[in-house]
Amino acid sequence: MGSYDIAANDPAHLGLEPQIQAILGRTPLPNNFAVGDGLNTAGYSFQANQLEKQIDWTLKIDHNFNSKNSIFGRWAQGHQNTEGDVVNAGSAPFPTSPDIV
């Protein structure tokens, strides 16, 4: 068994197009070698993404009109979207990518 380099064995010696090289350069390297053939292919172990919508605002009103009459009110609202595993220590989907808040 041996590895095969497609770009190096291109009969026209054109190599990879710059657009393809850019896409491949942004792809995270595999981090799980327990899958695949052990030489040419490998896999990814990653945290499953979770989208957390969070609403947070706090408003508190207290008013005493007199000793027998008072009013109070509470209101809470807000908004936040977090993509990533925010429950288990905030791990990013891949080791080199951040959580997106």
Distance bins in CASP14 RR format, pairs under 12 A and 6 or more apart:
PFRMAT RR
TARGET T0000
AUTHOR 0000-0000-0000
RMODE 2
METHOD distances of the structure
MODEL  1
1 37 1 0 0 1 0 0 0 0 0 0 0
1 38 0 0 0 0 1 0 0 0 0 0 0
1 39 1 0 1 0 0 0 0 0 0 0 0
1 40 0 0 0 0 1 0 0 0 0 0 0
1 41 0 0 0 0 0 1 0 0 0 0 0
2 37 0 0 0 0 1 0 0 0 0 0 0
2 38 0 0 0 0 0 1 0 0 0 0 0
2 39 1 0 0 1 0 0 0 0 0 0 0
2 40 1 0 0 1 0 0 0 0 0 0 0
3 9 0 0 0 0 0 1 0 0 0 0 0
3 37 0 0 0 0 1 0 0 0 0 0 0
3 38 0 0 0 0 0 1 0 0 0 0 0
3 39 1 0 1 0 0 0 0 0 0 0 0
3 40 1 0 1 0 0 0 0 0 0 0 0
3 41 0 0 0 0 0 1 0 0 0 0 0
4 10 0 0 0 0 0 1 0 0 0 0 0
4 37 0 0 0 0 0 1 0 0 0 0 0
4 39 0 0 0 0 1 0 0 0 0 0 0
4 40 1 0 0 1 0 0 0 0 0 0 0
4 41 0 0 0 0 0 1 0 0 0 0 0
5 15 0 0 0 0 0 1 0 0 0 0 0
5 16 0 0 0 0 0 1 0 0 0 0 0
5 40 0 0 0 0 0 1 0 0 0 0 0
6 14 0 0 0 0 0 1 0 0 0 0 0
6 15 0 0 0 0 1 0 0 0 0 0 0
6 16 0 0 0 0 1 0 0 0 0 0 0
6 20 0 0 0 0 0 1 0 0 0 0 0
6 24 0 0 0 0 0 1 0 0 0 0 0
6 40 0 0 0 0 0 1 0 0 0 0 0
7 13 0 0 0 0 1 0 0 0 0 0 0
7 14 0 0 0 0 1 0 0 0 0 0 0
7 15 1 0 1 0 0 0 0 0 0 0 0
7 16 1 0 1 0 0 0 0 0 0 0 0
7 17 0 0 0 0 0 1 0 0 0 0 0
7 20 0 0 0 0 1 0 0 0 0 0 0
7 21 0 0 0 0 1 0 0 0 0 0 0
7 24 0 0 0 0 0 1 0 0 0 0 0
8 14 0 0 0 0 0 1 0 0 0 0 0
8 15 0 0 0 0 1 0 0 0 0 0 0
8 16 0 0 0 0 0 1 0 0 0 0 0
9 15 0 0 0 0 0 1 0 0 0 0 0
10 16 0 0 0 0 1 0 0 0 0 0 0
10 17 0 0 0 0 0 1 0 0 0 0 0
14 20 0 0 0 0 0 1 0 0 0 0 0
15 21 0 0 0 0 1 0 0 0 0 0 0
16 22 0 0 0 0 1 0 0 0 0 0 0
16 23 0 0 0 0 1 0 0 0 0 0 0
16 24 1 0 0 1 0 0 0 0 0 0 0
16 25 0 0 0 0 0 1 0 0 0 0 0
17 23 0 0 0 0 1 0 0 0 0 0 0
17 24 0 0 0 0 0 1 0 0 0 0 0
18 24 0 0 0 0 0 1 0 0 0 0 0
18 25 0 0 0 0 0 1 0 0 0 0 0
19 25 0 0 0 0 0 1 0 0 0 0 0
19 26 0 0 0 0 0 1 0 0 0 0 0
20 26 0 0 0 0 0 1 0 0 0 0 0
20 27 0 0 0 0 0 1 0 0 0 0 0
21 27 0 0 0 0 0 1 0 0 0 0 0
25 96 0 0 0 0 0 1 0 0 0 0 0
26 94 0 0 0 0 0 1 0 0 0 0 0
26 96 0 0 0 0 0 1 0 0 0 0 0
26 97 0 0 0 0 0 1 0 0 0 0 0
27 43 0 0 0 0 0 1 0 0 0 0 0
27 44 0 0 0 0 1 0 0 0 0 0 0
27 94 0 0 0 0 1 0 0 0 0 0 0
27 96 0 0 0 0 0 1 0 0 0 0 0
27 97 0 0 0 0 0 1 0 0 0 0 0
28 42 0 0 0 0 0 1 0 0 0 0 0
28 43 0 0 0 0 0 1 0 0 0 0 0
28 44 1 0 0 1 0 0 0 0 0 0 0
28 45 0 0 0 0 0 1 0 0 0 0 0
28 46 0 0 0 0 1 0 0 0 0 0 0
28 92 0 0 0 0 0 1 0 0 0 0 0
28 93 0 0 0 0 1 0 0 0 0 0 0
28 94 1 0 1 0 0 0 0 0 0 0 0
28 95 1 0 0 1 0 0 0 0 0 0 0
28 96 1 0 0 1 0 0 0 0 0 0 0
28 97 1 0 0 1 0 0 0 0 0 0 0
29 42 0 0 0 0 1 0 0 0 0 0 0
29 43 0 0 0 0 1 0 0 0 0 0 0
29 44 0 0 0 0 1 0 0 0 0 0 0
29 94 0 0 0 0 1 0 0 0 0 0 0
29 95 0 0 0 0 1 0 0 0 0 0 0
29 96 0 0 0 0 1 0 0 0 0 0 0
30 36 0 0 0 0 1 0 0 0 0 0 0
30 38 0 0 0 0 0 1 0 0 0 0 0
30 39 0 0 0 0 0 1 0 0 0 0 0
30 40 0 0 0 0 0 1 0 0 0 0 0
30 41 0 0 0 0 1 0 0 0 0 0 0
30 42 1 1 0 0 0 0 0 0 0 0 0
30 43 1 0 1 0 0 0 0 0 0 0 0
30 44 1 0 0 1 0 0 0 0 0 0 0
30 45 0 0 0 0 1 0 0 0 0 0 0
30 46 0 0 0 0 0 1 0 0 0 0 0
30 94 0 0 0 0 0 1 0 0 0 0 0
30 95 0 0 0 0 0 1 0 0 0 0 0
31 42 1 0 0 1 0 0 0 0 0 0 0
31 43 1 0 0 1 0 0 0 0 0 0 0
31 44 1 0 0 1 0 0 0 0 0 0 0
31 45 1 0 1 0 0 0 0 0 0 0 0
31 46 0 0 0 0 1 0 0 0 0 0 0
31 47 0 0 0 0 0 1 0 0 0 0 0
31 93 0 0 0 0 0 1 0 0 0 0 0
31 94 0 0 0 0 1 0 0 0 0 0 0
31 95 1 0 0 1 0 0 0 0 0 0 0
31 96 0 0 0 0 1 0 0 0 0 0 0
32 38 0 0 0 0 0 1 0 0 0 0 0
32 41 0 0 0 0 0 1 0 0 0 0 0
32 42 1 0 0 1 0 0 0 0 0 0 0
32 43 1 0 1 0 0 0 0 0 0 0 0
32 44 1 0 0 1 0 0 0 0 0 0 0
32 45 1 0 1 0 0 0 0 0 0 0 0
32 46 0 0 0 0 1 0 0 0 0 0 0
32 94 0 0 0 0 0 1 0 0 0 0 0
32 95 0 0 0 0 0 1 0 0 0 0 0
33 39 0 0 0 0 1 0 0 0 0 0 0
33 40 0 0 0 0 0 1 0 0 0 0 0
33 41 0 0 0 0 1 0 0 0 0 0 0
33 42 1 0 1 0 0 0 0 0 0 0 0
33 43 1 0 0 1 0 0 0 0 0 0 0
33 44 0 0 0 0 0 1 0 0 0 0 0
33 45 0 0 0 0 0 1 0 0 0 0 0
34 41 0 0 0 0 0 1 0 0 0 0 0
34 42 0 0 0 0 1 0 0 0 0 0 0
34 43 0 0 0 0 1 0 0 0 0 0 0
34 44 0 0 0 0 0 1 0 0 0 0 0
34 45 0 0 0 0 1 0 0 0 0 0 0
35 41 1 0 0 1 0 0 0 0 0 0 0
35 42 1 0 0 1 0 0 0 0 0 0 0
35 43 1 0 1 0 0 0 0 0 0 0 0
35 44 0 0 0 0 1 0 0 0 0 0 0
35 45 0 0 0 0 1 0 0 0 0 0 0
36 42 1 0 0 1 0 0 0 0 0 0 0
36 43 1 0 0 1 0 0 0 0 0 0 0
36 44 0 0 0 0 0 1 0 0 0 0 0
37 43 0 0 0 0 0 1 0 0 0 0 0
43 94 0 0 0 0 0 1 0 0 0 0 0
44 93 0 0 0 0 1 0 0 0 0 0 0
44 94 1 0 0 1 0 0 0 0 0 0 0
44 95 0 0 0 0 0 1 0 0 0 0 0
44 96 0 0 0 0 0 1 0 0 0 0 0
44 97 0 0 0 0 0 1 0 0 0 0 0
45 91 0 0 0 0 0 1 0 0 0 0 0
45 93 0 0 0 0 0 1 0 0 0 0 0
45 94 0 0 0 0 1 0 0 0 0 0 0
45 95 0 0 0 0 1 0 0 0 0 0 0
46 84 0 0 0 0 0 1 0 0 0 0 0
46 85 0 0 0 0 1 0 0 0 0 0 0
46 91 0 0 0 0 1 0 0 0 0 0 0
46 92 0 0 0 0 1 0 0 0 0 0 0
46 93 1 0 1 0 0 0 0 0 0 0 0
46 94 1 0 1 0 0 0 0 0 0 0 0
46 95 0 0 0 0 1 0 0 0 0 0 0
46 96 0 0 0 0 0 1 0 0 0 0 0
46 97 0 0 0 0 1 0 0 0 0 0 0
47 83 0 0 0 0 0 1 0 0 0 0 0
47 84 1 0 0 1 0 0 0 0 0 0 0
47 85 1 0 1 0 0 0 0 0 0 0 0
47 86 0 0 0 0 1 0 0 0 0 0 0
47 87 0 0 0 0 1 0 0 0 0 0 0
47 88 1 0 0 1 0 0 0 0 0 0 0
47 89 0 0 0 0 1 0 0 0 0 0 0
47 90 0 0 0 0 1 0 0 0 0 0 0
47 91 1 0 1 0 0 0 0 0 0 0 0
47 92 1 0 0 1 0 0 0 0 0 0 0
47 93 1 0 1 0 0 0 0 0 0 0 0
47 94 0 0 0 0 1 0 0 0 0 0 0
47 95 0 0 0 0 1 0 0 0 0 0 0
47 97 0 0 0 0 0 1 0 0 0 0 0
47 99 0 0 0 0 1 0 0 0 0 0 0
48 83 0 0 0 0 0 1 0 0 0 0 0
48 84 0 0 0 0 1 0 0 0 0 0 0
48 85 1 0 0 1 0 0 0 0 0 0 0
48 86 0 0 0 0 0 1 0 0 0 0 0
48 87 0 0 0 0 0 1 0 0 0 0 0
48 88 0 0 0 0 1 0 0 0 0 0 0
48 91 0 0 0 0 1 0 0 0 0 0 0
48 92 0 0 0 0 0 1 0 0 0 0 0
48 93 1 0 0 1 0 0 0 0 0 0 0
48 94 0 0 0 0 0 1 0 0 0 0 0
49 81 0 0 0 0 0 1 0 0 0 0 0
49 82 0 0 0 0 0 1 0 0 0 0 0
49 83 1 0 1 0 0 0 0 0 0 0 0
49 84 1 0 1 0 0 0 0 0 0 0 0
49 85 1 0 0 1 0 0 0 0 0 0 0
49 86 0 0 0 0 0 1 0 0 0 0 0
49 87 0 0 0 0 0 1 0 0 0 0 0
49 90 0 0 0 0 0 1 0 0 0 0 0
49 91 0 0 0 0 0 1 0 0 0 0 0
49 92 0 0 0 0 1 0 0 0 0 0 0
49 93 1 0 1 0 0 0 0 0 0 0 0
49 94 0 0 0 0 0 1 0 0 0 0 0
49 97 0 0 0 0 0 1 0 0 0 0 0
49 99 0 0 0 0 1 0 0 0 0 0 0
49 100 0 0 0 0 1 0 0 0 0 0 0
50 81 0 0 0 0 0 1 0 0 0 0 0
50 82 1 0 0 1 0 0 0 0 0 0 0
50 83 1 0 0 1 0 0 0 0 0 0 0
50 84 1 0 1 0 0 0 0 0 0 0 0
50 85 1 0 1 0 0 0 0 0 0 0 0
50 86 1 0 0 1 0 0 0 0 0 0 0
50 87 1 0 0 1 0 0 0 0 0 0 0
50 88 0 0 0 0 1 0 0 0 0 0 0
50 90 0 0 0 0 1 0 0 0 0 0 0
50 91 0 0 0 0 0 1 0 0 0 0 0
50 92 0 0 0 0 0 1 0 0 0 0 0
50 93 0 0 0 0 1 0 0 0 0 0 0
50 99 0 0 0 0 1 0 0 0 0 0 0
50 100 0 0 0 0 0 1 0 0 0 0 0
51 80 0 0 0 0 0 1 0 0 0 0 0
51 81 1 0 0 1 0 0 0 0 0 0 0
51 82 1 0 0 1 0 0 0 0 0 0 0
51 83 1 0 1 0 0 0 0 0 0 0 0
51 84 1 0 0 1 0 0 0 0 0 0 0
51 85 0 0 0 0 0 1 0 0 0 0 0
51 86 0 0 0 0 1 0 0 0 0 0 0
51 87 0 0 0 0 0 1 0 0 0 0 0
51 93 0 0 0 0 0 1 0 0 0 0 0
51 99 0 0 0 0 0 1 0 0 0 0 0
51 100 0 0 0 0 1 0 0 0 0 0 0
51 101 0 0 0 0 0 1 0 0 0 0 0
52 79 0 0 0 0 0 1 0 0 0 0 0
52 80 1 0 0 1 0 0 0 0 0 0 0
52 81 1 0 0 1 0 0 0 0 0 0 0
52 82 1 0 1 0 0 0 0 0 0 0 0
52 83 0 0 0 0 1 0 0 0 0 0 0
52 84 1 0 0 1 0 0 0 0 0 0 0
52 85 0 0 0 0 1 0 0 0 0 0 0
52 86 1 0 1 0 0 0 0 0 0 0 0
52 87 0 0 0 0 1 0 0 0 0 0 0
52 90 0 0 0 0 0 1 0 0 0 0 0
52 99 0 0 0 0 1 0 0 0 0 0 0
52 100 0 0 0 0 0 1 0 0 0 0 0
52 101 0 0 0 0 1 0 0 0 0 0 0
53 78 0 0 0 0 1 0 0 0 0 0 0
53 79 1 0 0 1 0 0 0 0 0 0 0
53 80 1 0 0 1 0 0 0 0 0 0 0
53 81 1 0 1 0 0 0 0 0 0 0 0
53 82 0 0 0 0 1 0 0 0 0 0 0
53 83 0 0 0 0 0 1 0 0 0 0 0
53 86 0 0 0 0 0 1 0 0 0 0 0
53 101 0 0 0 0 0 1 0 0 0 0 0
54 76 0 0 0 0 0 1 0 0 0 0 0
54 77 0 0 0 0 0 1 0 0 0 0 0
54 78 1 0 0 1 0 0 0 0 0 0 0
54 79 1 0 0 1 0 0 0 0 0 0 0
54 80 1 0 1 0 0 0 0 0 0 0 0
54 81 1 0 0 1 0 0 0 0 0 0 0
54 82 1 0 0 1 0 0 0 0 0 0 0
54 86 0 0 0 0 1 0 0 0 0 0 0
54 101 0 0 0 0 1 0 0 0 0 0 0
55 75 0 0 0 0 0 1 0 0 0 0 0
55 76 1 0 0 1 0 0 0 0 0 0 0
55 77 1 0 1 0 0 0 0 0 0 0 0
55 78 1 0 1 0 0 0 0 0 0 0 0
55 79 1 0 1 0 0 0 0 0 0 0 0
55 80 1 0 0 1 0 0 0 0 0 0 0
55 81 0 0 0 0 0 1 0 0 0 0 0
56 75 0 0 0 0 0 1 0 0 0 0 0
56 76 1 0 0 1 0 0 0 0 0 0 0
56 77 1 0 0 1 0 0 0 0 0 0 0
56 78 1 0 1 0 0 0 0 0 0 0 0
56 79 1 0 0 1 0 0 0 0 0 0 0
56 80 1 0 0 1 0 0 0 0 0 0 0
57 74 0 0 0 0 0 1 0 0 0 0 0
57 75 1 0 0 1 0 0 0 0 0 0 0
57 76 1 0 1 0 0 0 0 0 0 0 0
57 77 1 1 0 0 0 0 0 0 0 0 0
57 78 1 0 1 0 0 0 0 0 0 0 0
57 79 0 0 0 0 1 0 0 0 0 0 0
57 80 0 0 0 0 0 1 0 0 0 0 0
58 73 0 0 0 0 0 1 0 0 0 0 0
58 74 1 0 0 1 0 0 0 0 0 0 0
58 75 1 0 0 1 0 0 0 0 0 0 0
58 76 1 0 1 0 0 0 0 0 0 0 0
58 77 0 0 0 0 1 0 0 0 0 0 0
58 78 0 0 0 0 1 0 0 0 0 0 0
59 72 0 0 0 0 0 1 0 0 0 0 0
59 73 1 0 0 1 0 0 0 0 0 0 0
59 74 1 0 0 1 0 0 0 0 0 0 0
59 75 1 0 1 0 0 0 0 0 0 0 0
59 76 1 0 0 1 0 0 0 0 0 0 0
59 77 0 0 0 0 1 0 0 0 0 0 0
59 78 0 0 0 0 0 1 0 0 0 0 0
60 71 0 0 0 0 0 1 0 0 0 0 0
60 72 1 0 0 1 0 0 0 0 0 0 0
60 73 1 0 0 1 0 0 0 0 0 0 0
60 74 1 0 1 0 0 0 0 0 0 0 0
60 75 0 0 0 0 1 0 0 0 0 0 0
60 76 0 0 0 0 1 0 0 0 0 0 0
61 70 0 0 0 0 0 1 0 0 0 0 0
61 71 1 0 0 1 0 0 0 0 0 0 0
61 72 1 0 0 1 0 0 0 0 0 0 0
61 73 1 0 1 0 0 0 0 0 0 0 0
61 74 1 0 0 1 0 0 0 0 0 0 0
61 75 0 0 0 0 1 0 0 0 0 0 0
62 70 1 0 0 1 0 0 0 0 0 0 0
62 71 1 0 0 1 0 0 0 0 0 0 0
62 72 1 0 1 0 0 0 0 0 0 0 0
62 73 1 0 0 1 0 0 0 0 0 0 0
62 74 0 0 0 0 1 0 0 0 0 0 0
63 69 0 0 0 0 1 0 0 0 0 0 0
63 70 1 0 0 1 0 0 0 0 0 0 0
63 71 1 0 1 0 0 0 0 0 0 0 0
63 72 1 0 0 1 0 0 0 0 0 0 0
63 73 0 0 0 0 1 0 0 0 0 0 0
64 70 1 0 1 0 0 0 0 0 0 0 0
64 71 0 0 0 0 1 0 0 0 0 0 0
64 72 0 0 0 0 1 0 0 0 0 0 0
65 71 1 0 0 1 0 0 0 0 0 0 0
65 72 0 0 0 0 0 1 0 0 0 0 0
79 101 0 0 0 0 0 1 0 0 0 0 0
80 86 0 0 0 0 0 1 0 0 0 0 0
80 99 0 0 0 0 0 1 0 0 0 0 0
80 100 0 0 0 0 0 1 0 0 0 0 0
80 101 1 0 0 1 0 0 0 0 0 0 0
81 99 0 0 0 0 0 1 0 0 0 0 0
81 100 0 0 0 0 1 0 0 0 0 0 0
81 101 1 0 0 1 0 0 0 0 0 0 0
82 90 0 0 0 0 1 0 0 0 0 0 0
82 92 0 0 0 0 0 1 0 0 0 0 0
82 98 0 0 0 0 0 1 0 0 0 0 0
82 99 1 0 0 1 0 0 0 0 0 0 0
82 100 1 0 0 1 0 0 0 0 0 0 0
82 101 1 0 1 0 0 0 0 0 0 0 0
83 90 0 0 0 0 0 1 0 0 0 0 0
83 91 0 0 0 0 0 1 0 0 0 0 0
83 92 0 0 0 0 1 0 0 0 0 0 0
83 93 0 0 0 0 1 0 0 0 0 0 0
83 97 0 0 0 0 0 1 0 0 0 0 0
83 98 0 0 0 0 1 0 0 0 0 0 0
83 99 1 0 0 1 0 0 0 0 0 0 0
83 100 1 0 1 0 0 0 0 0 0 0 0
83 101 1 0 0 1 0 0 0 0 0 0 0
84 90 1 0 0 1 0 0 0 0 0 0 0
84 91 1 0 0 1 0 0 0 0 0 0 0
84 92 1 0 0 1 0 0 0 0 0 0 0
84 93 1 0 1 0 0 0 0 0 0 0 0
84 94 0 0 0 0 0 1 0 0 0 0 0
84 97 0 0 0 0 1 0 0 0 0 0 0
84 98 0 0 0 0 1 0 0 0 0 0 0
84 99 1 0 1 0 0 0 0 0 0 0 0
84 100 1 0 0 1 0 0 0 0 0 0 0
84 101 0 0 0 0 1 0 0 0 0 0 0
85 91 1 0 1 0 0 0 0 0 0 0 0
85 92 1 0 0 1 0 0 0 0 0 0 0
85 93 1 0 0 1 0 0 0 0 0 0 0
85 94 0 0 0 0 0 1 0 0 0 0 0
85 97 0 0 0 0 0 1 0 0 0 0 0
85 99 1 0 0 1 0 0 0 0 0 0 0
85 100 0 0 0 0 0 1 0 0 0 0 0
86 92 0 0 0 0 0 1 0 0 0 0 0
86 93 0 0 0 0 0 1 0 0 0 0 0
86 99 1 0 0 1 0 0 0 0 0 0 0
86 100 0 0 0 0 0 1 0 0 0 0 0
86 101 0 0 0 0 1 0 0 0 0 0 0
87 99 0 0 0 0 0 1 0 0 0 0 0
88 99 0 0 0 0 0 1 0 0 0 0 0
89 99 0 0 0 0 0 1 0 0 0 0 0
90 97 0 0 0 0 0 1 0 0 0 0 0
90 98 0 0 0 0 0 1 0 0 0 0 0
90 99 1 0 1 0 0 0 0 0 0 0 0
90 100 0 0 0 0 0 1 0 0 0 0 0
90 101 0 0 0 0 0 1 0 0 0 0 0
91 97 0 0 0 0 0 1 0 0 0 0 0
91 98 0 0 0 0 0 1 0 0 0 0 0
91 99 0 0 0 0 1 0 0 0 0 0 0
92 98 1 0 1 0 0 0 0 0 0 0 0
92 99 1 0 1 0 0 0 0 0 0 0 0
92 100 0 0 0 0 1 0 0 0 0 0 0
92 101 0 0 0 0 0 1 0 0 0 0 0
93 99 0 0 0 0 1 0 0 0 0 0 0
93 100 0 0 0 0 1 0 0 0 0 0 0
END
